[in-house]
Amino acid sequence: MERKYNKSLIDNAQSLRRNMTKEERHLWFDFLQTYPVKFRRQAVLNKYIADFYSPEAKLVIELDGSQHFEDKGIAYDAARTEFLAQYGLTVIRISNRMVNERFNDVCEYIDNFVRHIN
């Protein structure tokens, strides 16, 4: 994706990086930070901030709390996924519960996805 920053989101993205959820911290520090394919955290992608983004894999990883499973959250997420797909990006959504209860499976899922992207 071409790096088109929405400058109004940069401060918010920096704040989100400093104040990651426990699930985001866990996935970042215990897996993605040292993963061979580079990921960025709280990356500004046009009008959105992605939890994790890999330009090399053309992958966005979103960790979802309970609000994402309500009607409003589902509709917002669908529009966001459709928008990012226009840039050739794939969005995978992982619930916070999965990160907390099945962390190794989450890491394996991400790894398998990245390895088989092409």
MIKOL-906069 format. One record per atom (N, C-alpha, C): x, y, z; atom name; residue in one letter; residue number from 1. Coordinates in pm, whole numbers, plus 32768, in hexadecimal, padded with zeros to 4 digits. Example, Ala and Ser with C-alpha at 12.3 -4.5 7.8 and 13.67 -1.06 7.14 Angstrom:
# residues 2
+------+------+------+------+-----+-----+
:   xx :   yy :   zz : atom : res :   n :
+------+------+------+------+-----+-----+
: 8527 : 7DC7 : 830C :    N :   a :   1 :
: 84CE : 7E3E : 830C :   CA :   a :   1 :
: 8528 : 7EB6 : 830C :    C :   a :   1 :
: 8505 : 7F1F : 82C4 :    N :   s :   2 :
: 8557 : 7F96 : 82CA :   CA :   s :   2 :
: 850A : 8003 : 8313 :    C :   s :   2 :
+------+------+------+------+-----+-----+
//
This chain:
# residues 118
+------+------+------+------+-----+-----+
:   xx :   yy :   zz : atom : res :   n :
+------+------+------+------+-----+-----+
: 8055 : 7F8A : 8000 :    N :   m :   1 :
: 8000 : 8000 : 8000 :   CA :   m :   1 :
: 8059 : 807B : 8000 :    C :   m :   1 :
: 8037 : 80D8 : 7FAF :    N :   e :   2 :
: 807F : 8156 : 7FAD :   CA :   e :   2 :
: 806D : 8198 : 8035 :    C :   e :   2 :
: 80D9 : 81D1 : 8067 :    N :   r :   3 :
: 80D2 : 820D : 80EC :   CA :   r :   3 :
: 8096 : 8298 : 80E3 :    C :   r :   3 :
: 8015 : 829D : 80F0 :    N :   k :   4 :
: 7FCE : 831D : 80F1 :   CA :   k :   4 :
: 7FA0 : 8334 : 817F :    C :   k :   4 :
: 7FED : 8382 : 81C6 :    N :   y :   5 :
: 7FCA : 839C : 8251 :   CA :   y :   5 :
: 7F59 : 83FF : 825B :    C :   y :   5 :
: 7F00 : 83E1 : 82B2 :    N :   n :   6 :
: 7E9C : 8440 : 82DA :   CA :   n :   6 :
: 7ED8 : 8482 : 8356 :    C :   n :   6 :
: 7F11 : 84F6 : 8344 :    N :   k :   7 :
: 7F5C : 8535 : 83B1 :   CA :   k :   7 :
: 7F0A : 8546 : 842F :    C :   k :   7 :
: 7E86 : 854F : 8420 :    N :   s :   8 :
: 7E33 : 8560 : 8497 :   CA :   s :   8 :
: 7E30 : 84E1 : 84EC :    C :   s :   8 :
: 7E5C : 846F : 84B5 :    N :   l :   9 :
: 7E5B : 83F2 : 8500 :   CA :   l :   9 :
: 7EE0 : 83CF : 8540 :    C :   l :   9 :
: 7F49 : 8415 : 851C :    N :   i :  10 :
: 7FCF : 83F2 : 854D :   CA :   i :  10 :
: 7FD7 : 83FA : 85E5 :    C :   i :  10 :
: 7FA5 : 8465 : 8620 :    N :   d :  11 :
: 7FAA : 8470 : 86B2 :   CA :   d :  11 :
: 7F5C : 8400 : 86F5 :    C :   d :  11 :
: 7EE8 : 83DF : 86BC :    N :   n :  12 :
: 7E96 : 8372 : 86F3 :   CA :   n :  12 :
: 7EE0 : 82ED : 86E8 :    C :   n :  12 :
: 7F20 : 82D5 : 8676 :    N :   a :  13 :
: 7F6C : 8258 : 8664 :   CA :   a :  13 :
: 7FDD : 824E : 86C9 :    C :   a :  13 :
: 8023 : 82BC : 86E0 :    N :   q :  14 :
: 8090 : 82BC : 8741 :   CA :   q :  14 :
: 805A : 82A0 : 87CD :    C :   q :  14 :
: 7FE8 : 82D8 : 87EC :    N :   s :  15 :
: 7FAA : 82BE : 886F :   CA :   s :  15 :
: 7F82 : 822B : 887C :    C :   s :  15 :
: 7F4A : 81F4 : 8811 :    N :   l :  16 :
: 7F25 : 8166 : 8814 :   CA :   l :  16 :
: 7FA0 : 810D : 8824 :    C :   l :  16 :
: 8010 : 8133 : 87E9 :    N :   r :  17 :
: 808C : 80E5 : 87FA :   CA :   r :  17 :
: 80B9 : 80E6 : 888B :    C :   r :  17 :
: 80AF : 8159 : 88CA :    N :   r :  18 :
: 80D9 : 8165 : 8956 :   CA :   r :  18 :
: 8078 : 811D : 89B4 :    C :   r :  18 :
: 7FFB : 8111 : 898B :    N :   n :  19 :
: 7F93 : 80DB : 89E3 :   CA :   n :  19 :
: 7F51 : 805F : 89A7 :    C :   n :  19 :
: 7FA1 : 8004 : 8975 :    N :   m :  20 :
: 7F6B : 7F8B : 8938 :   CA :   m :  20 :
: 7F1D : 7F3A : 89A0 :    C :   m :  20 :
: 7EBA : 7EF1 : 896F :    N :   t :  21 :
: 7E71 : 7E96 : 89C7 :   CA :   t :  21 :
: 7ECF : 7E25 : 89F0 :    C :   t :  21 :
: 7EAA : 7DDB : 8A57 :    N :   k :  22 :
: 7F00 : 7D6D : 8A82 :   CA :   k :  22 :
: 7F0F : 7D05 : 8A14 :    C :   k :  22 :
: 7EA5 : 7CEF : 89C6 :    N :   e :  23 :
: 7EAB : 7C8E : 8958 :   CA :   e :  23 :
: 7F07 : 7CBF : 88E9 :    C :   e :  23 :
: 7F01 : 7D40 : 88CA :    N :   e :  24 :
: 7F5D : 7D78 : 8866 :   CA :   e :  24 :
: 7FEE : 7D6F : 8895 :    C :   e :  24 :
: 8005 : 7D90 : 8913 :    N :   r :  25 :
: 808E : 7D85 : 8949 :   CA :   r :  25 :
: 80C0 : 7CF5 : 8941 :    C :   r :  25 :
: 806B : 7C98 : 8966 :    N :   h :  26 :
: 8091 : 7C0A : 8964 :   CA :   h :  26 :
: 80B6 : 7BDF : 88D6 :    C :   h :  26 :
: 8060 : 7BFC : 8875 :    N :   l :  27 :
: 807D : 7BD3 : 87EB :   CA :   l :  27 :
: 80F9 : 7C1A : 87B6 :    C :   l :  27 :
: 8108 : 7C99 : 87D5 :    N :   w :  28 :
: 817B : 7CE6 : 87A3 :   CA :   w :  28 :
: 81FE : 7CB6 : 87E1 :    C :   w :  28 :
: 8206 : 7CB9 : 8863 :    N :   f :  29 :
: 8285 : 7C9C : 88A6 :   CA :   f :  29 :
: 82A9 : 7C08 : 88A5 :    C :   f :  29 :
: 8246 : 7BB1 : 889F :    N :   d :  30 :
: 8262 : 7B22 : 88A7 :   CA :   d :  30 :
: 825D : 7ADB : 8820 :    C :   d :  30 :
: 8242 : 7B27 : 87B4 :    N :   f :  31 :
: 8241 : 7AE6 : 8732 :   CA :   f :  31 :
: 8267 : 7B44 : 86BF :    C :   f :  31 :
: 8216 : 7BAB : 86A6 :    N :   l :  32 :
: 8229 : 7BFA : 862D :   CA :   l :  32 :
: 82A8 : 7C4F : 862A :    C :   l :  32 :
: 82D3 : 7C7F : 869C :    N :   q :  33 :
: 8348 : 7CD7 : 86A0 :   CA :   q :  33 :
: 83C4 : 7C92 : 8667 :    C :   q :  33 :
: 83D2 : 7C11 : 867D :    N :   t :  34 :
: 8448 : 7BC9 : 864D :   CA :   t :  34 :
: 8428 : 7B6C : 85D8 :    C :   t :  34 :
: 83B0 : 7B75 : 85A4 :    N :   y :  35 :
: 8389 : 7B21 : 8533 :   CA :   y :  35 :
: 83DF : 7B47 : 84B9 :    C :   y :  35 :
: 8408 : 7AE8 : 8468 :    N :   p :  36 :
: 8460 : 7B06 : 83F6 :   CA :   p :  36 :
: 8426 : 7B69 : 838F :    C :   p :  36 :
: 83A3 : 7B69 : 8380 :    N :   v :  37 :
: 8362 : 7BCB : 8328 :   CA :   v :  37 :
: 833C : 7C42 : 837F :    C :   v :  37 :
: 8368 : 7CB9 : 8357 :    N :   k :  38 :
: 8355 : 7D2F : 83AA :   CA :   k :  38 :
: 82C3 : 7D5A : 83B3 :    C :   k :  38 :
: 8298 : 7D76 : 842D :    N :   f :  39 :
: 8215 : 7DAF : 844A :   CA :   f :  39 :
: 8228 : 7E35 : 848E :    C :   f :  39 :
: 81C9 : 7E8D : 8477 :    N :   r :  40 :
: 81C2 : 7F0D : 84C0 :   CA :   r :  40 :
: 8147 : 7F06 : 8519 :    C :   r :  40 :
: 814E : 7F4B : 8588 :    N :   r :  41 :
: 80D9 : 7F4E : 85E1 :   CA :   r :  41 :
: 8097 : 7FD6 : 85DA :    C :   r :  41 :
: 8015 : 7FD4 : 85E5 :    N :   q :  42 :
: 7FC1 : 804C : 85DC :   CA :   q :  42 :
: 7FEE : 80A3 : 8566 :    C :   q :  42 :
: 7FE8 : 8069 : 84F0 :    N :   a :  43 :
: 8014 : 80AB : 8475 :   CA :   a :  43 :
: 7FA1 : 80F8 : 8436 :    C :   a :  43 :
: 7FBD : 8174 : 8411 :    N :   v :  44 :
: 7F59 : 81C6 : 83CC :   CA :   v :  44 :
: 7F54 : 8199 : 833A :    C :   v :  44 :
: 7EDF : 816B : 8312 :    N :   l :  45 :
: 7EC7 : 8143 : 8287 :   CA :   l :  45 :
: 7E52 : 8195 : 8253 :    C :   l :  45 :
: 7E75 : 8204 : 8215 :    N :   n :  46 :
: 7E12 : 825F : 81DF :   CA :   n :  46 :
: 7DBA : 8294 : 8250 :    C :   n :  46 :
: 7D3B : 826B : 8254 :    N :   k :  47 :
: 7CE0 : 82A1 : 82BB :   CA :   k :  47 :
: 7CCD : 8244 : 8332 :    C :   k :  47 :
: 7D1F : 81DB : 8339 :    N :   y :  48 :
: 7D14 : 817A : 83A5 :   CA :   y :  48 :
: 7D9A : 8167 : 83EC :    C :   y :  48 :
: 7D91 : 8132 : 8466 :    N :   i :  49 :
: 7E08 : 8108 : 84AF :   CA :   i :  49 :
: 7DFC : 8071 : 84C2 :    C :   i :  49 :
: 7E5D : 802A : 848A :    N :   a :  50 :
: 7E5D : 7F97 : 8494 :   CA :   a :  50 :
: 7EA8 : 7F6E : 8510 :    C :   a :  50 :
: 7E76 : 7F0A : 8557 :    N :   d :  51 :
: 7EBC : 7ED8 : 85CD :   CA :   d :  51 :
: 7F49 : 7EAD : 85A6 :    C :   d :  51 :
: 7F53 : 7E59 : 853D :    N :   f :  52 :
: 7FD5 : 7E2A : 850C :   CA :   f :  52 :
: 7FCE : 7E25 : 8475 :    C :   f :  52 :
: 803B : 7E4F : 8434 :    N :   y :  53 :
: 803E : 7E56 : 83A2 :   CA :   y :  53 :
: 80C6 : 7E2B : 836E :    C :   y :  53 :
: 80C3 : 7DD2 : 830D :    N :   s :  54 :
: 813D : 7DA8 : 82C9 :   CA :   s :  54 :
: 8132 : 7DCE : 8236 :    C :   s :  54 :
: 8180 : 7E31 : 8209 :    N :   p :  55 :
: 817D : 7E53 : 817A :   CA :   p :  55 :
: 81B0 : 7DE0 : 8123 :    C :   p :  55 :
: 8211 : 7D97 : 8153 :    N :   e :  56 :
: 824A : 7D27 : 8107 :   CA :   e :  56 :
: 81E2 : 7CB9 : 80F0 :    C :   e :  56 :
: 8197 : 7C98 : 8157 :    N :   a :  57 :
: 8131 : 7C30 : 814C :   CA :   a :  57 :
: 80AB : 7C67 : 811B :    C :   a :  57 :
: 80A1 : 7CEB : 8112 :    N :   k :  58 :
: 8022 : 7D2C : 80ED :   CA :   k :  58 :
: 7FB3 : 7CFD : 8149 :    C :   k :  58 :
: 7FD3 : 7CFE : 81CB :    N :   l :  59 :
: 7F7B : 7CC5 : 8230 :   CA :   l :  59 :
: 7F62 : 7D28 : 82A1 :    C :   l :  59 :
: 7EE4 : 7D31 : 82C9 :    N :   v :  60 :
: 7EBC : 7D7D : 833E :   CA :   v :  60 :
: 7E83 : 7D18 : 83A2 :    C :   v :  60 :
: 7EB1 : 7D21 : 841D :    N :   i :  61 :
: 7E7E : 7CCD : 8489 :   CA :   i :  61 :
: 7E34 : 7D27 : 84EA :    C :   i :  61 :
: 7DB7 : 7D07 : 8501 :    N :   e :  62 :
: 7D66 : 7D51 : 8560 :   CA :   e :  62 :
: 7D41 : 7CF7 : 85D5 :    C :   e :  62 :
: 7D58 : 7D27 : 864D :    N :   l :  63 :
: 7D2D : 7CE0 : 86C6 :   CA :   l :  63 :
: 7CA9 : 7D1D : 86F2 :    C :   l :  63 :
: 7C47 : 7CC8 : 8702 :    N :   d :  64 :
: 7BC0 : 7CF9 : 871B :   CA :   d :  64 :
: 7B8F : 7CD9 : 87A6 :    C :   d :  64 :
: 7B62 : 7D42 : 87E9 :    N :   g :  65 :
: 7B1D : 7D33 : 8868 :   CA :   g :  65 :
: 7A89 : 7D21 : 884F :    C :   g :  65 :
: 7A3B : 7D1E : 88B9 :    N :   s :  66 :
: 79AC : 7CFD : 88B0 :   CA :   s :  66 :
: 795D : 7D5F : 885A :    C :   s :  66 :
: 7985 : 7DDE : 8854 :    N :   q :  67 :
: 7939 : 7E40 : 8806 :   CA :   q :  67 :
: 7938 : 7E1F : 8771 :    C :   q :  67 :
: 7997 : 7DD1 : 8743 :    N :   h :  68 :
: 799E : 7DAB : 86B6 :   CA :   h :  68 :
: 7938 : 7D40 : 8691 :    C :   h :  68 :
: 78F7 : 7D06 : 86F3 :    N :   f :  69 :
: 7896 : 7C9D : 86DA :   CA :   f :  69 :
: 7806 : 7CCF : 86E6 :    C :   f :  69 :
: 77F7 : 7D52 : 86F8 :    N :   e :  70 :
: 7773 : 7D91 : 86F9 :   CA :   e :  70 :
: 7756 : 7DC3 : 866C :    C :   e :  70 :
: 76D7 : 7DDA : 864D :    N :   d :  71 :
: 76AF : 7E00 : 85C5 :   CA :   d :  71 :
: 76FF : 7E77 : 858F :    C :   d :  71 :
: 770C : 7EDF : 85DF :    N :   k :  72 :
: 7754 : 7F57 : 85B3 :   CA :   k :  72 :
: 77E6 : 7F37 : 8596 :    C :   k :  72 :
: 7826 : 7EEB : 85EB :    N :   g :  73 :
: 78B1 : 7EC5 : 85D9 :   CA :   g :  73 :
: 78C6 : 7E6D : 855F :    C :   g :  73 :
: 7868 : 7E11 : 8549 :    N :   i :  74 :
: 7871 : 7DB7 : 84D5 :   CA :   i :  74 :
: 7868 : 7E07 : 8453 :    C :   i :  74 :
: 780B : 7E66 : 844D :    N :   a :  75 :
: 77FA : 7EB9 : 83D5 :   CA :   a :  75 :
: 7877 : 7F10 : 83BD :    C :   a :  75 :
: 78A9 : 7F4D : 8426 :    N :   y :  76 :
: 7922 : 7FA1 : 841A :   CA :   y :  76 :
: 7998 : 7F4D : 83E9 :    C :   y :  76 :
: 79AB : 7ED9 : 8424 :    N :   d :  77 :
: 7A1B : 7E82 : 83FE :   CA :   d :  77 :
: 7A0F : 7E53 : 836D :    C :   d :  77 :
: 7997 : 7E36 : 8340 :    N :   a :  78 :
: 7983 : 7E0B : 82B6 :   CA :   a :  78 :
: 79A8 : 7E7B : 8254 :    C :   a :  78 :
: 797E : 7EF5 : 8272 :    N :   a :  79 :
: 799F : 7F67 : 821B :   CA :   a :  79 :
: 7A36 : 7F7F : 821B :    C :   a :  79 :
: 7A73 : 7F74 : 828C :    N :   r :  80 :
: 7B04 : 7F88 : 8298 :   CA :   r :  80 :
: 7B50 : 7F1D : 824A :    C :   r :  80 :
: 7B27 : 7E9F : 8257 :    N :   t :  81 :
: 7B67 : 7E32 : 820F :   CA :   t :  81 :
: 7B59 : 7E47 : 8179 :    C :   t :  81 :
: 7AE3 : 7E6E : 814D :    N :   e :  82 :
: 7ACB : 7E87 : 80BE :   CA :   e :  82 :
: 7B24 : 7EF9 : 808C :    C :   e :  82 :
: 7B30 : 7F62 : 80D9 :    N :   f :  83 :
: 7B85 : 7FD4 : 80B4 :   CA :   f :  83 :
: 7C17 : 7FA8 : 80A6 :    C :   f :  83 :
: 7C4A : 7F5F : 8107 :    N :   l :  84 :
: 7CD6 : 7F34 : 8103 :   CA :   l :  84 :
: 7CF0 : 7ECF : 8094 :    C :   l :  84 :
: 7C8B : 7E7F : 8073 :    N :   a :  85 :
: 7C99 : 7E1E : 8006 :   CA :   a :  85 :
: 7CB1 : 7E65 : 7F80 :    C :   a :  85 :
: 7C7F : 7EDE : 7F73 :    N :   q :  86 :
: 7C95 : 7F2B : 7EF8 :   CA :   q :  86 :
: 7D2A : 7F47 : 7EE1 :    C :   q :  86 :
: 7D78 : 7F40 : 7F4A :    N :   y :  87 :
: 7E08 : 7F55 : 7F42 :   CA :   y :  87 :
: 7E54 : 7ED0 : 7F3B :    C :   y :  87 :
: 7E0B : 7E63 : 7F2A :    N :   g :  88 :
: 7E4B : 7DE0 : 7F22 :   CA :   g :  88 :
: 7E70 : 7DA6 : 7FA8 :    C :   g :  88 :
: 7E37 : 7DDB : 8012 :    N :   l :  89 :
: 7E55 : 7DAA : 8099 :   CA :   l :  89 :
: 7DED : 7D44 : 80C5 :    C :   l :  89 :
: 7E1C : 7CE2 : 810F :    N :   t :  90 :
: 7DC5 : 7C81 : 814E :   CA :   t :  90 :
: 7DBD : 7CA4 : 81E2 :    C :   t :  90 :
: 7D46 : 7CA0 : 8219 :    N :   v :  91 :
: 7D31 : 7CBB : 82A7 :   CA :   v :  91 :
: 7D08 : 7C38 : 82EA :    C :   v :  91 :
: 7D53 : 7C12 : 8351 :    N :   i :  92 :
: 7D27 : 7BA1 : 83A2 :   CA :   i :  92 :
: 7D02 : 7BD6 : 842C :    C :   i :  92 :
: 7C97 : 7BA3 : 8460 :    N :   r :  93 :
: 7C63 : 7BCF : 84E0 :   CA :   r :  93 :
: 7C72 : 7B5D : 8544 :    C :   r :  93 :
: 7CA7 : 7B7E : 85B6 :    N :   i :  94 :
: 7CBE : 7B1B : 861F :   CA :   i :  94 :
: 7C83 : 7B54 : 86A0 :    C :   i :  94 :
: 7C33 : 7B05 : 86E3 :    N :   s :  95 :
: 7BF5 : 7B37 : 875E :   CA :   s :  95 :
: 7C5D : 7B3C : 87CF :    C :   s :  95 :
: 7C47 : 7B9A : 8827 :    N :   n :  96 :
: 7C9D : 7BA3 : 889E :   CA :   n :  96 :
: 7C99 : 7B20 : 88EC :    C :   n :  96 :
: 7C25 : 7AE3 : 88EE :    N :   r :  97 :
: 7C16 : 7A64 : 8936 :   CA :   r :  97 :
: 7C75 : 79FA : 88FE :    C :   r :  97 :
: 7C81 : 79F4 : 887A :    N :   m :  98 :
: 7CDE : 7993 : 883C :   CA :   m :  98 :
: 7D6E : 79B1 : 8865 :    C :   m :  98 :
: 7D93 : 7A30 : 8868 :    N :   v :  99 :
: 7E1B : 7A54 : 8891 :   CA :   v :  99 :
: 7E33 : 7A28 : 8920 :    C :   v :  99 :
: 7DD1 : 7A39 : 8975 :    N :   n : 100 :
: 7DDF : 7A15 : 8A02 :   CA :   n : 100 :
: 7DDD : 797F : 8A1B :    C :   n : 100 :
: 7D8A : 7937 : 89D0 :    N :   e : 101 :
: 7D75 : 78AA : 89EE :   CA :   e : 101 :
: 7DC2 : 784A : 8993 :    C :   e : 101 :
: 7DE4 : 7877 : 891A :    N :   r : 102 :
: 7E24 : 781C : 88BA :   CA :   r : 102 :
: 7E93 : 7865 : 886F :    C :   r : 102 :
: 7EEC : 78A1 : 88BA :    N :   f : 103 :
: 7F53 : 78F7 : 887F :   CA :   f : 103 :
: 7FA9 : 78AC : 8819 :    C :   f : 103 :
: 7FD3 : 7834 : 8838 :    N :   n : 104 :
: 8027 : 77E9 : 87D9 :   CA :   n : 104 :
: 7FDD : 77CE : 8757 :    C :   n : 104 :
: 7F5B : 77B1 : 875F :    N :   d : 105 :
: 7F0C : 779C : 86E6 :   CA :   d : 105 :
: 7F01 : 781D : 8694 :    C :   d : 105 :
: 7EF3 : 788D : 86D7 :    N :   v : 106 :
: 7EED : 790F : 8692 :   CA :   v : 106 :
: 7F70 : 7927 : 8647 :    C :   v : 106 :
: 7FE0 : 790F : 8689 :    N :   c : 107 :
: 8062 : 7923 : 8649 :   CA :   c : 107 :
: 8073 : 78C6 : 85D1 :    C :   c : 107 :
: 8049 : 784B : 85E1 :    N :   e : 108 :
: 8053 : 77EB : 8573 :   CA :   e : 108 :
: 7FFA : 7815 : 84FE :    C :   e : 108 :
: 7F83 : 7846 : 851B :    N :   y : 109 :
: 7F26 : 7875 : 84B4 :   CA :   y : 109 :
: 7F65 : 78E8 : 8465 :    C :   y : 109 :
: 7F9D : 7949 : 84AB :    N :   i : 110 :
: 7FDD : 79BB : 8468 :   CA :   i : 110 :
: 8053 : 798B : 8414 :    C :   i : 110 :
: 80A5 : 7936 : 844E :    N :   d : 111 :
: 8119 : 7903 : 8407 :   CA :   d : 111 :
: 80F0 : 78B8 : 8389 :    C :   d : 111 :
: 808D : 7860 : 8392 :    N :   n : 112 :
: 805D : 7817 : 831D :   CA :   n : 112 :
: 8027 : 7876 : 82B3 :    C :   n : 112 :
: 7FE1 : 78DA : 82DE :    N :   f : 113 :
: 7FA9 : 793B : 8280 :   CA :   f : 113 :
: 8019 : 7983 : 8234 :    C :   f : 113 :
: 807B : 79B4 : 827D :    N :   v : 114 :
: 80E9 : 79FE : 823F :   CA :   v : 114 :
: 8139 : 79A4 : 81E2 :    C :   v : 114 :
: 8153 : 792B : 820B :    N :   r : 115 :
: 81A2 : 78CF : 81B8 :   CA :   r : 115 :
: 815C : 78A8 : 8136 :    C :   r : 115 :
: 80D9 : 78A6 : 8137 :    N :   h : 116 :
: 808D : 7879 : 80C3 :   CA :   h : 116 :
: 8046 : 78EA : 8079 :    C :   h : 116 :
: 8071 : 7963 : 808F :    N :   i : 117 :
: 802E : 79D6 : 8052 :   CA :   i : 117 :
: 8042 : 79D8 : 7FBB :    C :   i : 117 :
: 80B1 : 79A8 : 7F8A :    N :   n : 118 :
: 80C9 : 79AD : 7EF8 :   CA :   n : 118 :
: 80B7 : 7925 : 7EBC :    C :   n : 118 :
+------+------+------+------+-----+-----+
//
